[in-house]
Amino acid sequence: MKQFTIALSLCTGLALAITATAAAKNELPPASKKTGLTFDKDIKPIFEKSCFECHGEKKQKGKLRLDTLANALKASENGKSITPGKSADSSLVKAVARLVEDDAMPPEGKGKPLTSEQIGLIRAWIDQGAK
């Protein structure tokens, strides 16, 4: 009986740890404190490295194109991806933060996920008006 109780306690602790990890994944990284962010200088290099293969000049999956500011602000087949002034409401931010597995960008095996710092810069840029 004691062995069973110990095993159950270990499993319960493991379940709590897994739940805590999953909850942490469902949180957006905070916006960067950096100000004066611009698309061309700060955001386009992130998109170029991680997004252009599927959302650039040659290919636009989901009708989303991220190679110019004007294109990034246009609606995709799923609506607007960027809501200037509201990064937490922007579907692009939720996708690159990988909050929902089915919407995670880049998809598994299609590229390296963005870092928290990169997502923070994108959030700050959007919160500053997406200019």
N, CA, C and O atoms as a printed pandas DataFrame, in Angstrom:
     atom_number atom_name residue_name chain_id  residue_number  x_coord  y_coord  z_coord
0              1         N          MET        A               1    0.810   -1.201    0.000
1              2        CA          MET        A               1    0.000    0.000    0.000
2              3         C          MET        A               1    0.851    1.262    0.000
3              4         O          MET        A               1    0.500    2.221   -0.687
4              5         N          LYS        A               2    1.942    1.301    0.734
5              6        CA          LYS        A               2    2.785    2.491    0.772
6              7         C          LYS        A               2    3.391    2.772   -0.594
7              8         O          LYS        A               2    3.503    3.931   -0.992
8              9         N          GLN        A               3    3.782    1.733   -1.314
9             10        CA          GLN        A               3    4.372    1.937   -2.641
10            11         C          GLN        A               3    3.358    2.598   -3.569
11            12         O          GLN        A               3    3.718    3.484   -4.344
12            13         N          PHE        A               4    2.122    2.188   -3.502
13            14        CA          PHE        A               4    1.082    2.751   -4.355
14            15         C          PHE        A               4    0.868    4.229   -4.039
15            16         O          PHE        A               4    0.720    5.045   -4.949
16            17         N          THR        A               5    0.850    4.567   -2.776
17            18        CA          THR        A               5    0.655    5.952   -2.366
18            19         C          THR        A               5    1.793    6.834   -2.858
19            20         O          THR        A               5    1.555    7.947   -3.327
20            21         N          ILE        A               6    3.003    6.359   -2.759
21            22        CA          ILE        A               6    4.158    7.115   -3.220
22            23         C          ILE        A               6    4.087    7.300   -4.731
23            24         O          ILE        A               6    4.317    8.399   -5.238
24            25         N          ALA        A               7    3.772    6.232   -5.445
25            26        CA          ALA        A               7    3.679    6.312   -6.902
26            27         C          ALA        A               7    2.588    7.291   -7.314
27            28         O          ALA        A               7    2.775    8.064   -8.253
28            29         N          LEU        A               8    1.458    7.270   -6.627
29            30        CA          LEU        A               8    0.367    8.184   -6.940
30            31         C          LEU        A               8    0.795    9.624   -6.688
31            32         O          LEU        A               8    0.476   10.515   -7.477
32            33         N          SER        A               9    1.508    9.854   -5.603
33            34        CA          SER        A               9    1.989   11.199   -5.296
34            35         C          SER        A               9    2.952   11.690   -6.360
35            36         O          SER        A               9    2.883   12.851   -6.765
36            37         N          LEU        A              10    3.842   10.834   -6.816
37            38        CA          LEU        A              10    4.774   11.221   -7.864
38            39         C          LEU        A              10    4.040   11.533   -9.153
39            40         O          LEU        A              10    4.367   12.505   -9.834
40            41         N          CYS        A              11    3.049   10.721   -9.495
41            42        CA          CYS        A              11    2.287   10.966  -10.718
42            43         C          CYS        A              11    1.501   12.265  -10.620
43            44         O          CYS        A              11    1.421   13.015  -11.592
44            45         N          THR        A              12    0.928   12.533   -9.470
45            46        CA          THR        A              12    0.178   13.768   -9.293
46            47         C          THR        A              12    1.101   14.971   -9.437
47            48         O          THR        A              12    0.731   15.961  -10.069
48            49         N          GLY        A              13    2.289   14.898   -8.865
49            50        CA          GLY        A              13    3.264   15.978   -8.990
50            51         C          GLY        A              13    3.677   16.174  -10.438
51            52         O          GLY        A              13    3.828   17.307  -10.897
52            53         N          LEU        A              14    3.859   15.082  -11.156
53            54        CA          LEU        A              14    4.213   15.168  -12.562
54            55         C          LEU        A              14    3.082   15.802  -13.350
55            56         O          LEU        A              14    3.326   16.628  -14.229
56            57         N          ALA        A              15    1.855   15.429  -13.048
57            58        CA          ALA        A              15    0.699   16.006  -13.738
58            59         C          ALA        A              15    0.621   17.508  -13.487
59            60         O          ALA        A              15    0.310   18.272  -14.401
60            61         N          LEU        A              16    0.900   17.935  -12.266
61            62        CA          LEU        A              16    0.888   19.362  -11.952
62            63         C          LEU        A              16    1.982   20.095  -12.719
63            64         O          LEU        A              16    1.764   21.206  -13.201
64            65         N          ALA        A              17    3.149   19.484  -12.833
65            66        CA          ALA        A              17    4.248   20.106  -13.563
66            67         C          ALA        A              17    3.903   20.226  -15.041
67            68         O          ALA        A              17    4.185   21.255  -15.655
68            69         N          ILE        A              18    3.304   19.202  -15.618
69            70        CA          ILE        A              18    2.911   19.244  -17.024
70            71         C          ILE        A              18    1.859   20.318  -17.233
71            72         O          ILE        A              18    1.934   21.059  -18.213
72            73         N          THR        A              19    0.886   20.425  -16.348
73            74        CA          THR        A              19   -0.156   21.437  -16.468
74            75         C          THR        A              19    0.438   22.838  -16.371
75            76         O          THR        A              19    0.046   23.728  -17.126
76            77         N          ALA        A              20    1.377   23.042  -15.454
77            78        CA          ALA        A              20    1.996   24.357  -15.297
78            79         C          ALA        A              20    2.777   24.731  -16.555
79            80         O          ALA        A              20    2.747   25.883  -16.988
80            81         N          THR        A              21    3.482   23.749  -17.146
81            82        CA          THR        A              21    4.221   24.017  -18.374
82            83         C          THR        A              21    3.276   24.372  -19.501
83            84         O          THR        A              21    3.545   25.304  -20.258
84            85         N          ALA        A              22    2.178   23.652  -19.629
85            86        CA          ALA        A              22    1.199   23.931  -20.684
86            87         C          ALA        A              22    0.595   25.320  -20.488
87            88         O          ALA        A              22    0.381   26.043  -21.461
88            89         N          ALA        A              23    0.323   25.695  -19.257
89            90        CA          ALA        A              23   -0.258   27.018  -18.992
90            91         C          ALA        A              23    0.727   28.113  -19.374
91            92         O          ALA        A              23    0.333   29.145  -19.918
92            93         N          ALA        A              24    2.007   27.891  -19.092
93            94        CA          ALA        A              24    3.016   28.899  -19.436
94            95         C          ALA        A              24    3.099   29.084  -20.949
95            96         O          ALA        A              24    3.342   30.194  -21.422
96            97         N          LYS        A              25    2.901   28.011  -21.712
97            98        CA          LYS        A              25    2.938   28.107  -23.170
98            99         C          LYS        A              25    1.775   28.935  -23.705
99           100         O          LYS        A              25    1.875   29.483  -24.802
100          101         N          ASN        A              26    0.694   29.040  -22.974
101          102        CA          ASN        A              26   -0.486   29.752  -23.434
102          103         C          ASN        A              26   -0.473   31.221  -23.059
103          104         O          ASN        A              26   -1.516   31.875  -23.084
104          105         N          GLU        A              27    0.675   31.744  -22.716
105          106        CA          GLU        A              27    0.799   33.153  -22.371
106          107         C          GLU        A              27    1.671   33.847  -23.412
107          108         O          GLU        A              27    2.686   33.307  -23.852
108          109         N          LEU        A              28    1.263   35.035  -23.793
109          110        CA          LEU        A              28    2.073   35.815  -24.727
110          111         C          LEU        A              28    3.305   36.352  -24.013
111          112         O          LEU        A              28    3.219   36.784  -22.863
112          113         N          PRO        A              29    4.448   36.329  -24.685
113          114        CA          PRO        A              29    5.607   37.011  -24.112
114          115         C          PRO        A              29    5.277   38.504  -24.007
115          116         O          PRO        A              29    4.511   39.021  -24.820
116          117         N          PRO        A              30    5.834   39.189  -23.039
117          118        CA          PRO        A              30    5.544   40.630  -22.907
118          119         C          PRO        A              30    6.113   41.420  -24.072
119          120         O          PRO        A              30    7.094   41.016  -24.696
120          121         N          ALA        A              31    5.487   42.546  -24.354
121          122        CA          ALA        A              31    5.985   43.449  -25.383
122          123         C          ALA        A              31    7.328   44.020  -24.937
123          124         O          ALA        A              31    7.543   44.274  -23.752
124          125         N          SER        A              32    8.205   44.214  -25.874
125          126        CA          SER        A              32    9.502   44.825  -25.604
126          127         C          SER        A              32    9.297   46.264  -25.116
127          128         O          SER        A              32    8.297   46.902  -25.441
128          129         N          LYS        A              33   10.226   46.747  -24.356
129          130        CA          LYS        A              33   10.181   48.129  -23.876
130          131         C          LYS        A              33   10.822   49.091  -24.883
131          132         O          LYS        A              33   10.787   50.308  -24.702
132          133         N          LYS        A              34   11.406   48.528  -25.941
133          134        CA          LYS        A              34   12.072   49.334  -26.962
134          135         C          LYS        A              34   11.044   50.208  -27.677
135          136         O          LYS        A              34    9.959   49.743  -28.026
136          137         N          THR        A              35   11.392   51.469  -27.889
137          138        CA          THR        A              35   10.482   52.407  -28.557
138          139         C          THR        A              35   11.021   52.767  -29.938
139          140         O          THR        A              35   12.167   52.470  -30.272
140          141         N          GLY        A              36   10.170   53.413  -30.729
141          142        CA          GLY        A              36   10.578   53.870  -32.047
142          143         C          GLY        A              36   10.780   52.753  -33.055
143          144         O          GLY        A              36   11.533   52.913  -34.015
144          145         N          LEU        A              37   10.121   51.629  -32.848
145          146        CA          LEU        A              37   10.275   50.493  -33.745
146          147         C          LEU        A              37    9.629   50.780  -35.101
147          148         O          LEU        A              37    8.573   51.408  -35.178
148          149         N          THR        A              38   10.280   50.311  -36.166
149          150        CA          THR        A              38    9.716   50.456  -37.509
150          151         C          THR        A              38    9.689   49.095  -38.194
151          152         O          THR        A              38   10.446   48.188  -37.850
152          153         N          PHE        A              39    8.807   48.983  -39.162
153          154        CA          PHE        A              39    8.696   47.730  -39.906
154          155         C          PHE        A              39   10.021   47.400  -40.590
155          156         O          PHE        A              39   10.578   46.322  -40.382
156          157         N          ASP        A              40   10.524   48.326  -41.406
157          158        CA          ASP        A              40   11.720   48.038  -42.206
158          159         C          ASP        A              40   12.957   47.738  -41.368
159          160         O          ASP        A              40   13.723   46.832  -41.695
160          161         N          LYS        A              41   13.153   48.473  -40.316
161          162        CA          LYS        A              41   14.379   48.336  -39.507
162          163         C          LYS        A              41   14.305   47.170  -38.519
163          164         O          LYS        A              41   15.279   46.435  -38.357
164          165         N          ASP        A              42   13.168   46.998  -37.864
165          166        CA          ASP        A              42   13.097   46.055  -36.750
166          167         C          ASP        A              42   12.285   44.780  -37.015
167          168         O          ASP        A              42   12.642   43.712  -36.518
168          169         N          ILE        A              43   11.215   44.879  -37.779
169          170        CA          ILE        A              43   10.281   43.760  -37.919
170          171         C          ILE        A              43   10.511   42.951  -39.191
171          172         O          ILE        A              43   10.473   41.721  -39.164
172          173         N          LYS        A              44   10.744   43.627  -40.284
173          174        CA          LYS        A              44   10.947   42.923  -41.556
174          175         C          LYS        A              44   12.081   41.893  -41.473
175          176         O          LYS        A              44   11.929   40.800  -42.019
176          177         N          PRO        A              45   13.212   42.192  -40.815
177          178        CA          PRO        A              45   14.268   41.171  -40.714
178          179         C          PRO        A              45   13.801   39.895  -39.992
179          180         O          PRO        A              45   14.240   38.796  -40.328
180          181         N          ILE        A              46   12.922   40.043  -39.013
181          182        CA          ILE        A              46   12.372   38.862  -38.316
182          183         C          ILE        A              46   11.496   38.073  -39.277
183          184         O          ILE        A              46   11.627   36.854  -39.388
184          185         N          PHE        A              47   10.602   38.772  -39.971
185          186        CA          PHE        A              47    9.717   38.117  -40.934
186          187         C          PHE        A              47   10.511   37.478  -42.063
187          188         O          PHE        A              47   10.202   36.371  -42.503
188          189         N          GLU        A              48   11.539   38.187  -42.529
189          190        CA          GLU        A              48   12.357   37.683  -43.636
190          191         C          GLU        A              48   13.005   36.351  -43.274
191          192         O          GLU        A              48   13.043   35.430  -44.090
192          193         N          LYS        A              49   13.503   36.258  -42.072
193          194        CA          LYS        A              49   14.192   35.047  -41.616
194          195         C          LYS        A              49   13.219   33.889  -41.369
195          196         O          LYS        A              49   13.558   32.735  -41.634
196          197         N          SER        A              50   12.027   34.180  -40.868
197          198        CA          SER        A              50   11.139   33.116  -40.416
198          199         C          SER        A              50    9.831   32.957  -41.184
199          200         O          SER        A              50    9.174   31.922  -41.063
200          201         N          CYS        A              51    9.438   33.960  -41.972
201          202        CA          CYS        A              51    8.082   33.932  -42.542
202          203         C          CYS        A              51    8.011   34.017  -44.065
203          204         O          CYS        A              51    7.048   33.540  -44.664
204          205         N          PHE        A              52    9.015   34.616  -44.693
205          206        CA          PHE        A              52    8.929   34.905  -46.130
206          207         C          PHE        A              52    8.790   33.665  -47.003
207          208         O          PHE        A              52    8.201   33.738  -48.082
208          209         N          GLU        A              53    9.316   32.535  -46.563
209          210        CA          GLU        A              53    9.225   31.328  -47.392
210          211         C          GLU        A              53    7.768   31.007  -47.737
211          212         O          GLU        A              53    7.479   30.553  -48.844
212          213         N          CYS        A              54    6.863   31.236  -46.806
213          214        CA          CYS        A              54    5.435   30.949  -47.032
214          215         C          CYS        A              54    4.578   32.208  -47.159
215          216         O          CYS        A              54    3.454   32.140  -47.655
216          217         N          HIS        A              55    5.099   33.358  -46.716
217          218        CA          HIS        A              55    4.306   34.591  -46.699
218          219         C          HIS        A              55    5.104   35.772  -47.259
219          220         O          HIS        A              55    5.097   36.864  -46.691
220          221         N          GLY        A              56    5.789   35.536  -48.381
221          222        CA          GLY        A              56    6.598   36.569  -49.002
222          223         C          GLY        A              56    6.104   36.911  -50.393
223          224         O          GLY        A              56    4.941   36.688  -50.726
224          225         N          GLU        A              57    6.992   37.448  -51.191
225          226        CA          GLU        A              57    6.641   37.886  -52.542
226          227         C          GLU        A              57    6.239   36.719  -53.442
227          228         O          GLU        A              57    5.306   36.847  -54.235
228          229         N          LYS        A              58    6.927   35.589  -53.328
229          230        CA          LYS        A              58    6.689   34.454  -54.227
230          231         C          LYS        A              58    5.517   33.571  -53.817
231          232         O          LYS        A              58    4.874   32.957  -54.669
232          233         N          LYS        A              59    5.241   33.506  -52.541
233          234        CA          LYS        A              59    4.190   32.619  -52.040
234          235         C          LYS        A              59    3.449   33.326  -50.923
235          236         O          LYS        A              59    4.065   33.992  -50.091
236          237         N          GLN        A              60    2.121   33.187  -50.897
237          238        CA          GLN        A              60    1.318   33.815  -49.844
238          239         C          GLN        A              60    0.289   32.814  -49.318
239          240         O          GLN        A              60   -0.888   32.885  -49.672
240          241         N          LYS        A              61    0.731   31.888  -48.480
241          242        CA          LYS        A              61   -0.212   30.938  -47.891
242          243         C          LYS        A              61   -1.264   31.700  -47.100
243          244         O          LYS        A              61   -0.953   32.642  -46.371
244          245         N          GLY        A              62   -2.501   31.282  -47.253
245          246        CA          GLY        A              62   -3.600   31.940  -46.547
246          247         C          GLY        A              62   -3.793   33.386  -46.981
247          248         O          GLY        A              62   -4.427   34.176  -46.281
248          249         N          LYS        A              63   -3.243   33.722  -48.137
249          250        CA          LYS        A              63   -3.305   35.095  -48.667
250          251         C          LYS        A              63   -2.679   36.107  -47.712
251          252         O          LYS        A              63   -3.067   37.276  -47.688
252          253         N          LEU        A              64   -1.703   35.643  -46.923
253          254        CA          LEU        A              64   -0.986   36.526  -45.996
254          255         C          LEU        A              64    0.404   36.796  -46.564
255          256         O          LEU        A              64    1.170   35.874  -46.844
256          257         N          ARG        A              65    0.703   38.059  -46.724
257          258        CA          ARG        A              65    1.998   38.483  -47.255
258          259         C          ARG        A              65    2.629   39.451  -46.259
259          260         O          ARG        A              65    2.012   40.435  -45.853
260          261         N          LEU        A              66    3.881   39.151  -45.871
261          262        CA          LEU        A              66    4.533   39.935  -44.823
262          263         C          LEU        A              66    5.795   40.654  -45.278
263          264         O          LEU        A              66    6.576   41.101  -44.438
264          265         N          ASP        A              67    6.020   40.778  -46.595
265          266        CA          ASP        A              67    7.263   41.362  -47.076
266          267         C          ASP        A              67    7.268   42.879  -47.150
267          268         O          ASP        A              67    8.331   43.484  -47.289
268          269         N          THR        A              68    6.104   43.506  -47.059
269          270        CA          THR        A              68    6.042   44.969  -46.991
270          271         C          THR        A              68    5.035   45.355  -45.904
271          272         O          THR        A              68    4.162   44.566  -45.539
272          273         N          LEU        A              69    5.170   46.554  -45.408
273          274        CA          LEU        A              69    4.245   47.029  -44.383
274          275         C          LEU        A              69    2.813   47.036  -44.909
275          276         O          LEU        A              69    1.899   46.571  -44.228
276          277         N          ALA        A              70    2.616   47.556  -46.107
277          278        CA          ALA        A              70    1.264   47.626  -46.684
278          279         C          ALA        A              70    0.645   46.237  -46.787
279          280         O          ALA        A              70   -0.527   46.053  -46.458
280          281         N          ASN        A              71    1.421   45.268  -47.238
281          282        CA          ASN        A              71    0.893   43.901  -47.355
282          283         C          ASN        A              71    0.613   43.280  -45.989
283          284         O          ASN        A              71   -0.390   42.588  -45.812
284          285         N          ALA        A              72    1.491   43.524  -45.034
285          286        CA          ALA        A              72    1.308   42.948  -43.697
286          287         C          ALA        A              72    0.036   43.463  -43.034
287          288         O          ALA        A              72   -0.598   42.753  -42.253
288          289         N          LEU        A              73   -0.333   44.701  -43.349
289          290        CA          LEU        A              73   -1.523   45.296  -42.729
290          291         C          LEU        A              73   -2.824   44.932  -43.452
291          292         O          LEU        A              73   -3.911   45.192  -42.936
292          293         N          LYS        A              74   -2.719   44.329  -44.649
293          294        CA          LYS        A              74   -3.915   43.910  -45.379
294          295         C          LYS        A              74   -4.512   42.664  -44.744
295          296         O          LYS        A              74   -3.830   41.923  -44.036
296          297         N          ALA        A              75   -5.783   42.448  -45.004
297          298        CA          ALA        A              75   -6.451   41.252  -44.497
298          299         C          ALA        A              75   -5.985   40.025  -45.279
299          300         O          ALA        A              75   -5.758   40.099  -46.487
300          301         N          SER        A              76   -5.846   38.908  -44.587
301          302        CA          SER        A              76   -5.555   37.623  -45.213
302          303         C          SER        A              76   -6.893   36.921  -45.431
303          304         O          SER        A              76   -7.948   37.533  -45.261
304          305         N          GLU        A              77   -6.858   35.665  -45.800
305          306        CA          GLU        A              77   -8.126   34.952  -45.979
306          307         C          GLU        A              77   -8.855   34.745  -44.652
307          308         O          GLU        A              77  -10.040   34.410  -44.639
308          309         N          ASN        A              78   -8.156   34.942  -43.549
309          310        CA          ASN        A              78   -8.766   34.809  -42.217
310          311         C          ASN        A              78   -9.024   36.166  -41.563
311          312         O          ASN        A              78   -9.298   36.228  -40.365
312          313         N          GLY        A              79   -8.941   37.237  -42.322
313          314        CA          GLY        A              79   -9.147   38.577  -41.772
314          315         C          GLY        A              79   -7.822   39.253  -41.493
315          316         O          GLY        A              79   -6.766   38.777  -41.911
316          317         N          LYS        A              80   -7.886   40.368  -40.782
317          318        CA          LYS        A              80   -6.668   41.122  -40.461
318          319         C          LYS        A              80   -5.814   40.332  -39.478
319          320         O          LYS        A              80   -6.310   39.812  -38.479
320          321         N          SER        A              81   -4.534   40.253  -39.777
321          322        CA          SER        A              81   -3.599   39.538  -38.909
322          323         C          SER        A              81   -2.977   40.447  -37.866
323          324         O          SER        A              81   -2.520   39.992  -36.818
324          325         N          ILE        A              82   -2.967   41.742  -38.169
325          326        CA          ILE        A              82   -2.352   42.727  -37.284
326          327         C          ILE        A              82   -3.396   43.780  -36.933
327          328         O          ILE        A              82   -4.021   44.374  -37.812
328          329         N          THR        A              83   -3.573   43.999  -35.638
329          330        CA          THR        A              83   -4.477   45.038  -35.162
330          331         C          THR        A              83   -3.622   46.132  -34.536
331          332         O          THR        A              83   -3.259   46.039  -33.363
332          333         N          PRO        A              84   -3.289   47.194  -35.325
333          334        CA          PRO        A              84   -2.418   48.246  -34.791
334          335         C          PRO        A              84   -2.911   48.775  -33.442
335          336         O          PRO        A              84   -4.090   49.081  -33.262
336          337         N          GLY        A              85   -1.961   48.870  -32.497
337          338        CA          GLY        A              85   -2.286   49.345  -31.161
338          339         C          GLY        A              85   -2.738   48.250  -30.206
339          340         O          GLY        A              85   -2.875   48.487  -29.006
340          341         N          LYS        A              86   -2.971   47.046  -30.737
341          342        CA          LYS        A              86   -3.502   45.958  -29.901
342          343         C          LYS        A              86   -2.815   44.633  -30.237
343          344         O          LYS        A              86   -3.408   43.764  -30.876
344          345         N          SER        A              87   -1.585   44.488  -29.812
345          346        CA          SER        A              87   -0.838   43.271  -30.159
346          347         C          SER        A              87   -1.483   42.004  -29.594
347          348         O          SER        A              87   -1.464   40.959  -30.244
348          349         N          ALA        A              88   -2.045   42.091  -28.404
349          350        CA          ALA        A              88   -2.646   40.899  -27.795
350          351         C          ALA        A              88   -3.877   40.423  -28.557
351          352         O          ALA        A              88   -4.288   39.272  -28.412
352          353         N          ASP        A              89   -4.470   41.302  -29.371
353          354        CA          ASP        A              89   -5.633   40.932  -30.176
354          355         C          ASP        A              89   -5.252   40.539  -31.600
355          356         O          ASP        A              89   -6.120   40.158  -32.386
356          357         N          SER        A              90   -3.985   40.625  -31.937
357          358        CA          SER        A              90   -3.529   40.361  -33.298
358          359         C          SER        A              90   -3.293   38.860  -33.497
359          360         O          SER        A              90   -2.534   38.233  -32.757
360          361         N          SER        A              91   -3.955   38.304  -34.503
361          362        CA          SER        A              91   -3.816   36.860  -34.747
362          363         C          SER        A              91   -2.384   36.491  -35.131
363          364         O          SER        A              91   -1.946   35.373  -34.862
364          365         N          LEU        A              92   -1.657   37.402  -35.747
365          366        CA          LEU        A              92   -0.261   37.139  -36.088
366          367         C          LEU        A              92    0.559   36.879  -34.824
367          368         O          LEU        A              92    1.367   35.951  -34.785
368          369         N          VAL        A              93    0.352   37.688  -33.803
369          370        CA          VAL        A              93    1.088   37.530  -32.542
370          371         C          VAL        A              93    0.735   36.196  -31.895
371          372         O          VAL        A              93    1.618   35.478  -31.424
372          373         N          LYS        A              94   -0.529   35.870  -31.872
373          374        CA          LYS        A              94   -0.951   34.594  -31.282
374          375         C          LYS        A              94   -0.352   33.421  -32.039
375          376         O          LYS        A              94    0.024   32.415  -31.437
376          377         N          ALA        A              95   -0.260   33.548  -33.367
377          378        CA          ALA        A              95    0.293   32.464  -34.180
378          379         C          ALA        A              95    1.790   32.289  -33.935
379          380         O          ALA        A              95    2.253   31.165  -33.739
380          381         N          VAL        A              96    2.559   33.391  -33.944
381          382        CA          VAL        A              96    4.005   33.261  -33.749
382          383         C          VAL        A              96    4.350   32.917  -32.303
383          384         O          VAL        A              96    5.424   32.380  -32.031
384          385         N          ALA        A              97    3.446   33.224  -31.376
385          386        CA          ALA        A              97    3.656   32.828  -29.975
386          387         C          ALA        A              97    3.251   31.377  -29.754
387          388         O          ALA        A              97    3.461   30.821  -28.676
388          389         N          ARG        A              98    2.663   30.764  -30.794
389          390        CA          ARG        A              98    2.299   29.347  -30.786
390          391         C          ARG        A              98    1.302   29.020  -29.676
391          392         O          ARG        A              98    1.411   27.985  -29.018
392          393         N          LEU        A              99    0.321   29.918  -29.472
393          394        CA          LEU        A              99   -0.672   29.721  -28.426
394          395         C          LEU        A              99   -1.623   28.576  -28.731
395          396         O          LEU        A              99   -2.068   27.876  -27.821
396          397         N          VAL        A             100   -1.937   28.381  -30.004
397          398        CA          VAL        A             100   -2.828   27.299  -30.421
398          399         C          VAL        A             100   -2.048   26.418  -31.390
399          400         O          VAL        A             100   -1.603   26.887  -32.437
400          401         N          GLU        A             101   -1.883   25.153  -31.047
401          402        CA          GLU        A             101   -1.042   24.257  -31.825
402          403         C          GLU        A             101   -1.402   24.239  -33.311
403          404         O          GLU        A             101   -0.508   24.238  -34.157
404          405         N          ASP        A             102   -2.682   24.225  -33.639
405          406        CA          ASP        A             102   -3.112   24.171  -35.041
406          407         C          ASP        A             102   -2.791   25.448  -35.809
407          408         O          ASP        A             102   -2.710   25.418  -37.037
408          409         N          ASP        A             103   -2.609   26.555  -35.120
409          410        CA          ASP        A             103   -2.321   27.845  -35.760
410          411         C          ASP        A             103   -0.872   28.287  -35.577
411          412         O          ASP        A             103   -0.515   29.401  -35.961
412          413         N          ALA        A             104   -0.033   27.430  -34.996
413          414        CA          ALA        A             104    1.347   27.800  -34.674
414          415         C          ALA        A             104    2.148   28.120  -35.931
415          416         O          ALA        A             104    2.126   27.369  -36.906
416          417         N          MET        A             105    2.855   29.248  -35.893
417          418        CA          MET        A             105    3.703   29.679  -36.997
418          419         C          MET        A             105    5.114   29.924  -36.505
419          420         O          MET        A             105    5.296   30.516  -35.441
420          421         N          PRO        A             106    6.104   29.491  -37.239
421          422        CA          PRO        A             106    5.951   28.606  -38.372
422          423         C          PRO        A             106    5.495   27.231  -37.914
423          424         O          PRO        A             106    5.739   26.834  -36.775
424          425         N          PRO        A             107    4.822   26.497  -38.820
425          426        CA          PRO        A             107    4.346   25.161  -38.440
426          427         C          PRO        A             107    5.517   24.240  -38.075
427          428         O          PRO        A             107    6.650   24.448  -38.509
428          429         N          GLU        A             108    5.220   23.249  -37.289
429          430        CA          GLU        A             108    6.223   22.259  -36.885
430          431         C          GLU        A             108    6.948   21.725  -38.118
431          432         O          GLU        A             108    6.311   21.293  -39.079
432          433         N          GLY        A             109    8.278   21.756  -38.087
433          434        CA          GLY        A             109    9.083   21.244  -39.188
434          435         C          GLY        A             109    9.279   22.218  -40.344
435          436         O          GLY        A             109    9.967   21.888  -41.310
436          437         N          LYS        A             110    8.691   23.409  -40.270
437          438        CA          LYS        A             110    8.796   24.390  -41.360
438          439         C          LYS        A             110    9.701   25.561  -41.020
439          440         O          LYS        A             110    9.847   26.486  -41.820
440          441         N          GLY        A             111   10.292   25.531  -39.876
441          442        CA          GLY        A             111   11.172   26.626  -39.486
442          443         C          GLY        A             111   11.283   26.705  -37.980
443          444         O          GLY        A             111   10.525   26.075  -37.243
444          445         N          LYS        A             112   12.233   27.484  -37.549
445          446        CA          LYS        A             112   12.495   27.668  -36.126
446          447         C          LYS        A             112   11.467   28.637  -35.538
447          448         O          LYS        A             112   11.249   29.711  -36.098
448          449         N          PRO        A             113   10.834   28.275  -34.423
449          450        CA          PRO        A             113    9.887   29.205  -33.784
450          451         C          PRO        A             113   10.572   30.501  -33.386
451          452         O          PRO        A             113   11.763   30.513  -33.075
452          453         N          LEU        A             114    9.824   31.580  -33.398
453          454        CA          LEU        A             114   10.364   32.870  -32.976
454          455         C          LEU        A             114   10.690   32.831  -31.491
455          456         O          LEU        A             114   10.056   32.106  -30.724
456          457         N          THR        A             115   11.674   33.609  -31.097
457          458        CA          THR        A             115   12.050   33.695  -29.691
458          459         C          THR        A             115   11.091   34.639  -28.964
459          460         O          THR        A             115   10.363   35.404  -29.597
460          461         N          SER        A             116   11.095   34.580  -27.672
461          462        CA          SER        A             116   10.284   35.505  -26.870
462          463         C          SER        A             116   10.678   36.950  -27.147
463          464         O          SER        A             116    9.826   37.839  -27.160
464          465         N          GLU        A             117   11.975   37.186  -27.371
465          466        CA          GLU        A             117   12.450   38.536  -27.660
466          467         C          GLU        A             117   11.898   39.028  -28.997
467          468         O          GLU        A             117   11.479   40.180  -29.106
468          469         N          GLN        A             118   11.896   38.169  -30.009
469          470        CA          GLN        A             118   11.359   38.541  -31.316
470          471         C          GLN        A             118    9.859   38.831  -31.228
471          472         O          GLN        A             118    9.374   39.812  -31.791
472          473         N          ILE        A             119    9.140   37.978  -30.524
473          474        CA          ILE        A             119    7.698   38.187  -30.344
474          475         C          ILE        A             119    7.462   39.482  -29.574
475          476         O          ILE        A             119    6.533   40.229  -29.881
476          477         N          GLY        A             120    8.295   39.746  -28.580
477          478        CA          GLY        A             120    8.188   40.989  -27.810
478          479         C          GLY        A             120    8.386   42.217  -28.680
479          480         O          GLY        A             120    7.701   43.222  -28.495
480          481         N          LEU        A             121    9.321   42.150  -29.632
481          482        CA          LEU        A             121    9.538   43.271  -30.560
482          483         C          LEU        A             121    8.323   43.455  -31.468
483          484         O          LEU        A             121    7.876   44.579  -31.692
484          485         N          ILE        A             122    7.794   42.354  -31.985
485          486        CA          ILE        A             122    6.602   42.440  -32.839
486          487         C          ILE        A             122    5.438   43.028  -32.050
487          488         O          ILE        A             122    4.709   43.882  -32.555
488          489         N          ARG        A             123    5.266   42.577  -30.828
489          490        CA          ARG        A             123    4.187   43.119  -29.975
490          491         C          ARG        A             123    4.366   44.612  -29.761
491          492         O          ARG        A             123    3.414   45.380  -29.908
492          493         N          ALA        A             124    5.577   45.031  -29.413
493          494        CA          ALA        A             124    5.828   46.451  -29.148
494          495         C          ALA        A             124    5.567   47.279  -30.409
495          496         O          ALA        A             124    4.962   48.349  -30.339
496          497         N          TRP        A             125    6.027   46.779  -31.564
497          498        CA          TRP        A             125    5.807   47.483  -32.831
498          499         C          TRP        A             125    4.306   47.646  -33.108
499          500         O          TRP        A             125    3.855   48.721  -33.503
500          501         N          ILE        A             126    3.547   46.578  -32.898
501          502        CA          ILE        A             126    2.096   46.651  -33.112
502          503         C          ILE        A             126    1.465   47.613  -32.106
503          504         O          ILE        A             126    0.634   48.444  -32.473
504          505         N          ASP        A             127    1.858   47.500  -30.848
505          506        CA          ASP        A             127    1.299   48.382  -29.808
506          507         C          ASP        A             127    1.627   49.857  -30.080
507          508         O          ASP        A             127    0.871   50.746  -29.691
508          509         N          GLN        A             128    2.749   50.105  -30.743
509          510        CA          GLN        A             128    3.154   51.467  -31.088
510          511         C          GLN        A             128    2.508   51.955  -32.395
511          512         O          GLN        A             128    2.847   53.026  -32.898
512          513         N          GLY        A             129    1.589   51.170  -32.930
513          514        CA          GLY        A             129    0.850   51.599  -34.116
514          515         C          GLY        A             129    1.188   50.884  -35.402
515          516         O          GLY        A             129    0.607   51.188  -36.443
516          517         N          ALA        A             130    2.122   49.933  -35.358
517          518        CA          ALA        A             130    2.512   49.158  -36.543
518          519         C          ALA        A             130    2.925   50.056  -37.692
519          520         O          ALA        A             130    2.337   50.000  -38.772
520          521         N          LYS        A             131    3.948   50.895  -37.461
521          522        CA          LYS        A             131    4.414   51.852  -38.487
522          523         C          LYS        A             131    5.688   51.363  -39.144
523          524         O          LYS        A             131    6.224   52.033  -40.027
